[in-house]
Amino acid sequence: MIKVLIIGGGFAGCAAAHQLSLSKPEYDITLIEKSNFLGAGNKTRWYAGHPYTFGPRHFLTQDEEVYRYLDKIIPIRRCKEHEFITFVSQDSNFYNFPINSDDIPKMPDKEKINYELSMLDSPEEACDFEQYWISSIGETLYEKFVKNYNKKMWLIDDNKQFDTFKWSPKGIALKKGPRAAWDQSISGYPINQNGYDPYFEFSTQNCNVLLSTEIKVFDILKKRVFFNGEWYKFDIIINTISPSDIFENTYGELPFIGRDLIKFVLPTENVFPENVYFIYYAGEEPFTRLVEYKRFTCHKSPHSLIGMEIPSMNGKHYPLPMKSWQAVADKYHNLQPENVFSIGRAGSYRYEVDIDDSIRQAMDLARYI
């Protein structure tokens, strides 16, 4: 019998377990998760009677097949009027986000902004993140919306440290016209009050799930791991955690940015303007955004739960989108012997990998195997 090990019980690991159990029902699949629950940051938690996830984990995709797959298992409520706004402290005002050309006439320095837009260079020649943005939207809009936000998002001192530019799913272009959610994407959230939790249970029902289990030693080249006091050997390994972890940091530890999440309840049924799901803060505030969870969950309450996200080193949530670190991740990927694979945001070490991408990777991997 073919023995499969899946490392990590987040979306990528659970999706891989389900896809393999569908295509290879004869396989013996074991999923190991260090925490005492499946779902990682996508698991539904409860605070003061309100459901929430660790950050706004809405389902966003342009992949119709992936949407139909997930919607069939856990029906998805479409978020059709899904808007973002950002607070620009220099103007003491809120504007659409991503940046919208309709807002420029409302800005006190609109003449300067329009002049800079008329003088833009080609961003394709840029050598760093700052130059790319200034070449795309001008220095004033960059200062208002991007400069401080990106520095606090990644806990860096200088945006010139970044040598990749197009990793944000929100895009960099100056938007035109009404901005409701994402231009071409399906945006949604599970109808079930427990969010994605039923998916994690359903997707892993045909495999051996070991919660609260930590792999103490990895011997990936021999496709074996040590946990619970014994060595276990497998024919196939699917990894969803950091590639440097499974190779004992041979080329150095891959860095991630974490999050501190502060939750508070306000004494009104709704807090944000209609259709606004979360608010970005582009100034010197220590937090990057606020989330009103009821916008996603449609939870009924006379009060509303707000989440404040503060970048920190707490947890491995976001791989750094820098060529140098992505190259190190690729070195780890190249170490993987036959029938060892890494998927998901952490396993791929790609910030742009989201829920839908993790499911797609699992689908493609199951077909390949």
GINOR-V537322 format. One record per run of one state. SS is the DSSP state (H for helix, E for strand, - for the rest). FROM is the first residue (numbers start at 1). TO is the last residue. If there is no record, write none. Layout:
ss=SS from=FROM to=TO
ss=SS from=FROM to=TO
This chain:
ss=- from=1 to=2
ss=E from=3 to=7
ss=- from=8 to=10
ss=H from=11 to=23
ss=- from=24 to=27
ss=E from=28 to=32
ss=- from=33 to=39
ss=H from=40 to=42
ss=- from=43 to=44
ss=E from=45 to=47
ss=- from=48 to=49
ss=E from=50 to=52
ss=- from=53 to=58
ss=E from=59 to=61
ss=- from=62 to=63
ss=H from=64 to=73
ss=- from=74 to=75
ss=E from=76 to=78
ss=- from=79 to=82
ss=E from=83 to=88
ss=- from=89 to=92
ss=E from=93 to=96
ss=- from=97 to=99
ss=E from=100 to=100
ss=H from=101 to=104
ss=- from=105 to=109
ss=H from=110 to=118
ss=- from=119 to=122
ss=H from=123 to=125
ss=- from=126 to=128
ss=H from=129 to=137
ss=- from=138 to=138
ss=H from=139 to=154
ss=- from=155 to=158
ss=H from=159 to=161
ss=- from=162 to=174
ss=E from=175 to=175
ss=- from=176 to=185
ss=E from=186 to=190
ss=- from=191 to=196
ss=H from=197 to=203
ss=- from=204 to=207
ss=E from=208 to=210
ss=- from=211 to=216
ss=E from=217 to=219
ss=H from=220 to=222
ss=- from=223 to=223
ss=E from=224 to=227
ss=- from=228 to=229
ss=E from=230 to=233
ss=- from=234 to=235
ss=E from=236 to=239
ss=- from=240 to=242
ss=H from=243 to=246
ss=- from=247 to=255
ss=E from=256 to=266
ss=- from=267 to=275
ss=E from=276 to=281
ss=- from=282 to=286
ss=E from=287 to=292
ss=- from=293 to=293
ss=H from=294 to=297
ss=- from=298 to=303
ss=E from=304 to=312
ss=- from=313 to=317
ss=E from=318 to=319
ss=- from=320 to=322
ss=H from=323 to=335
ss=- from=336 to=339
ss=E from=340 to=342
ss=- from=343 to=343
ss=H from=344 to=348
ss=- from=349 to=354
ss=H from=355 to=368
ss=- from=369 to=369
